[in-house]
Amino acid sequence: YNTHLISEKLSYPVMVPIIPRIKGFYSSYLGSMVINNDFSNMHGNIEENQEFRMKDIDKQVYYMIKQAIEKLGISKKVILSGYSAGAKFATQFAVLHPDVVEMNISGATGGLSTLPLKEYENIKLPYPIGVANVNNFNFEEFKKIRHFFYIGDKDNNNPAIPNFEESGLKDPNGNNLPKYDEYKNIIYKYNEKGELTSYYPECYSDEEVRIIHALYGDDNQKRFKKNEEIYHSLGINSIHKVYEGHHQSIFKNNREIMVNDIINFIKNKNS
């Protein structure tokens, strides 16, 4: 979205890893399914004996970066940039491999940027919500990364929403919209145990959705604000910007402002 404009203005080279996006296996995230090489949700949507292409995606990208750094010889670290699913990939990659990341520029994360914490307010935070089960997580290395997060003020694209009763309406991105009760609360569906379940299980598991709901609630902008508060409380160098617009219209409404903000961030003029 913005990366090519920014790279041209700064004369920075761009590396774009091509990662298969397969139904039932959201490889555009680096969620628990991906780093655990769990192909059980794929329901035959990948060719037989081709799982090896999907294994250890984070490590594949890590070694691509290491090779590019070695070949180009211009930097020891990279700037990650992504939007929506790509932003989650970038933020989650920064947690797993902070040693090669200088900056992380991520848009439309829905307030779901991975927290560099094992627990918060007595809630255990497994990866990708937090780092409770990330082996050898290096907080001091992660703390060196500068982050620029942004979201639209009307962005309601929510991959972590619990299962809900559908209203029959769709948002500007074509996603189904939930029904609301008389108090303007989403009407959720529960399983036989009375638990929330995941509407998008290829993105977040039932348990992950329940943790996210307990930690943040279901409003993107409120989650984004709480994510900002937690990052700053940990002393992490991060900027959290809200622009006018929905998930996609944000670019139409704010392209020039966003590009300038990000360039100033990269040049260290506003951080």
Salt bridges, closest charged atoms under 4 A:
ASP56 OD1 - LYS59 NZ 3.95
ASP58 OD2 - HIS97 NE2 2.78
GLU121 OE1 - LYS226 NZ 3.73
GLU141 OE2 - LYS77 NZ 3.28
GLU141 OE1 - LYS144 NZ 3.41
ASP153 OD1 - LYS154 NZ 3.46
ASP155 OD2 - HIS247 ND1 2.92
GLU195 OE1 - ARG210 NH1 3.83
GLU228 OE1 - LYS225 NZ 3.50
ASP261 OD2 - LYS241 NZ 3.64
